[in-house]
Amino acid sequence: MRKNLLLITVWLSALFAGNAYAQTEVTFETLGLPVDSFWNGSDGSGGFTAGKAYFYNSYNSQYGSWTGFAYSSKSDSVTPGFTNMYSSANGKGAMNSATYAVAYISSFGGPTAISLKAEARGKTVAGFYINNNTYAYQSMLNGDSYSKKFTSHDSDWFMLRTYGYFNGNITDSVDFYLADFRFADSTKAYIVKSWQWLDLTSLGNVDSITFKLSSSDVGQWGMNTPAYFCMDNFKTMDGVGIAETGQDYQIRLFPNPVQDRLHLDLDALHDVQIRLYDISGRLLGTYDSADLQNGLDVSNLQNGLYYISVLADGVLISKKFIKN
């Protein structure tokens, strides 16, 4: 089942503090890239390892072109066009860092994919920060000789779909809109120009992930919108699995939708860690088993979609509920 993310903000960041599990965060700073430069695979290595993940790259020496993942410390957020393919839309990485990854998806090259390594393999990917790159951003904002300017009149959109894989089979997919002009209220239209957290825990246990971009702007040869996005702070959850469906751990929220008190049936689990998030990933509360005796008071929450994350016995369970 696809998880359609229709907002700039994204799913909860279900990351518990403490020693319940190990995490590895790839910031790309450790790759040692000089200021205002980039790596695009011209050394023919086929990719690079950072943290507990391998980022694939395919470089064509005949044409000097590449697909897959590069990494960059470029900071030009203004210049439009193909020559500025290595800069993020705001000219920096997440948390104002200098270095970040740039992904380019093309049918003429190798896969845009990440393979997990060591303890991260077969576990949950927490997610990463995502942003447009300047080439794509400026193209959607103003149009160019190849791509159209995005407008509410045309209900334009630009979307990344992330697929999880385990043993060659797709586990699930998550959608994130890098631009969305489909709102009835045109003032809500947006093109992402800041780093947003993309939660991937709903993919479950994976050994690799792949990416696909699509757009409302399509021509004779396929998508016209430049097929780029930027990534930073890619985070794996190396010591914990995830049970989203509750097949192994029967976690039940009721009533759902809820007005006043939300009750959790934890199937006799003990020593659990519980966190409540809104749709933007903002932490609203932290609880333990003792706090659940009379249910969680959600009467003061605004109407909308929320998430409960439960960590128990080394397994992370994510559940959503609606406040009415």
N, C-alpha and C positions, 0 to 999 in steps of 0.2 A: 504494500500500500504506500503510495507516494505521500510525502509530507509537504504539502504546498505552503510555502512561507510567503505570505503576501505583504509583509511589512518590512520596513527597513530594519527594525530590530528583529531578533531571531529567537530561537528556542532557548529555554533555560540553560544556564551553564551549571551543570550538576557536578560540581567539583567540591568534595568534602575536604576540610582541613584535617590535619593530624596524620597519623601513621596508618590509617586503615588500608591504604594501598600506595604503590609507587606511581609517580608520574614522571614523564619526560617531556620537556617543552623545547621545541626547536625554534629558536629566535633568529637563526641564520647569521647572527653576529659572529658566532664561533668559526665561520668559514673564512674569516680573515680577509674580506674584500676591501681594497683601498677605497677611499672616499671618491664619489662621483665616477664609479666604474660599474662594470657588470661582467658576469660570467654567463656565456650562452652555449657552452658545450663545444667550442671550437677546438678544444684539445682532443676531441674524439673519444672521451671517456665513457660516454653513454649515460651519464647521470652523476649523482653525488649522494653521499650518505650524510645525514645530519640527525643527531639524536639516535632514535631507534627506528629510522625510516630511510628508505632509499627512494629518491626522486628521479624519475626517468627523464632522459633528454635524448633527442635525436637531432644530430647536426649534419647538414648537407654541405660538404666542403666545396662542391661544384658551384653552388649558388650562394653560399654564405648564409644559409637560412637554417632555422631550427624550429623544433616543436617540443612540447613537453614542458619541462621546468627549467628556468634560468634563475639566477639571483642577482640582485642589483642594489646599489647605493646611490642611484641617480635621484635627483631632487627637482627636476623641471616639471612643475605641475601646470605649466601655461602653454608651452609650444604644442600646437596640434600636429597631427600627421604621423606617418609610419616611422619616421626617424626618431620619434620619441616613444618607442614601444617599451622602454625599460623603466619608466617612471610611474610611481603610484599617483592616483588622482590628487592626493594632497601633498605629494612630494616627500614623504617620509614613511617609515614603517609604523607598526602599531606601537603604542606607548612612546611615540616620538623617537623610535629607534632609527638607526641609519640604514640597516640592511633588511631586505625582505625578498620573498620569492615572487617571480612573475611566471604565470602559466600562459602558454599559447596552444590552442587546440586546432589542429588541422588534419584533414583526411590524407594529406600528402606526406605525413611523417609518422613517427612512432606514437605509442599511446601516451596520453597525459595521465600518468598514474603514479601512485605511491605504494610501495611495498613495505610492509612492516617487518621489523627484524627483532631477533632475540626475544626478550620477555614480552615485547609488545605484540608479537605475532599471535593472532588468534584471540586477541583481547579487544576491548572497546577503544575506539578513538573518541576522545573528548570533543575535539573540534579544532577550529582555527579562526583567526581573524581574517576577514575578507574585505577587499576594496576593489574598485575599478582601477584600471591603469589609465594614464593620461590620454593615450591614443584613443582608447575606446570612449572615455568620458567626453573628450572634446568632440568626437565624432557624433555622439548622441546629442550633445548640447547644441551644437551649431550646424551639424551636417558637414559633408565634404564631397569631393568629386565622385565618391563611390557609395557613400552611405547617406541616409536621410537624417534630417533633424527630427528628434523625437517630439511628438505633439500629443496632447490630450484628444485632439480631433480624430487622430488615427488610432487612438488607444494603444500606443506603442509599449513595448516591454522588452527586457533583456534578462535572461534567466540562466543560472548555473544549476545543473542537476548533478549531485554527487551520489555515486553508487558504491555500496559496500559489497565486498566479495569474501566468501570463505570457501576454500577448496573448489574454486572455480564456479561457484553458484552465487547469484545475486542474493544478498540478505535483505536489502531494502534500498530506498533512495530518499534523498532530501533535496528539496528545491529552495533556491534563494534568488530573489529578484534583485539584480544589480541596477535595474531601472524599471519603473512601473508608472505608466500614464493611463491606466485603465479606470481610474476612479471617476465616479459621477461628479464629484467635487474636484475640479481641476487643480485646486490649490494643494491637494494632497499628492499630486504627482511628484516624483523624485528621480534623481540619478544619484546613486551612492557616491559620496566623495569623502567619506571618513571610514575608519576601520570599524567593522561590525563583527560581533562574535557569531560564528556559525556552529551551532551545536550538532554533533554527529552521533551522539550516544544512541539514538534510535536505530542506527544501522546494525546494532548488536555486535557480536564478536566477529571480527574480520581479520583477514590477512593482507588485504589490499583494498585500495579505493581508486576509482576512476572518475573522470569528469566529462561533462558534455554541456556546451553552451548552445542556446537557441535564442531567436529574436523574432520580433514581428516584422523586421525589415529583411525581406528575403527576395532575391533576384534569380536570374536564370541559372546562376552557378552556385546557388545556395545562400547562406546568410551573408548579408552585406555588413552588418555591424562587426567591427574588429573583434576577433575571438580571443580576447585576453582578459585575465583577472589577476589580482595580486593576493598573496597569502603571507601571513606572518603568525608567529607563536603557535605553530602546529603542535598539538598536545595529545600524547597517548596516555592511556591509563593502564600501566603495564601489569599491575597485579590484581585486576578486578575484571570479572565478566559482567555481562548485563542481561537481565531478563526483562524484556519489555512486555511480553504477552502474559507473564505470570503463570506459565505452564508449570514451572518448577516451584515457584513461590507464589501462592495465591494471595496477592495483595488486592484488596477491594476497597474502593472509596464509595461511601454512600452518605446521604442521598447525592445523586449527581444527575442534574444540576442541584445546587445547594443554595440555601438562603442564609442560614445562621451558623449551624455547626456541622462540620465535616467529620465523619467518623471513618477510621481506618481499621480494617480487618487485616491483621498482619500474619494470620495463619500460625499463631503461636511462636513467632520469631521473637527473640529477645536481644537486648543490647543493640538496638537499631539506631541509626542516625537519620534524621528526617529534616528535609529542607523544603521550604515553600518559595516558589519563584513566580513572577509574573511573566507575561508573554515576551518581554524584552530581556529576560534573563536576570532581572534585578532580584536580589535575595530579600525576601520579606520576613522570614522567620526561621529559626532553628529549634528543633524539638528532639526529645527522646521518648522512650516508651511511657514514662510516667506522665508525660504531657497529654497522652492520648485517652486517658480514662474517661473523660467527658467530651471527647472530640475537640477539634480545633475550631476556635471562634473565628469565623470568616465574615461576620456580619458587617464589618467596616470596610471590606474590600469593595471596590467598584465592580460593576457587572462586567463579565468578560471571561477569557480563558486563562487558566493558571495551571501550574505543574507542581506535583509533589514528587520528590526524589527520596528513595529509601535505600540506605546502604546496610546490608545485613549479610553476615556469613560470606563476605568477600564478593557479593553480587550487588550490582546497582540496578534498582528497579525504578523506572520513570512512569508516572501516571498523570493523566491530565483530568481536570474537572472544570465545570462551568459554574460561575457564580451568577445567580439571578437576583 
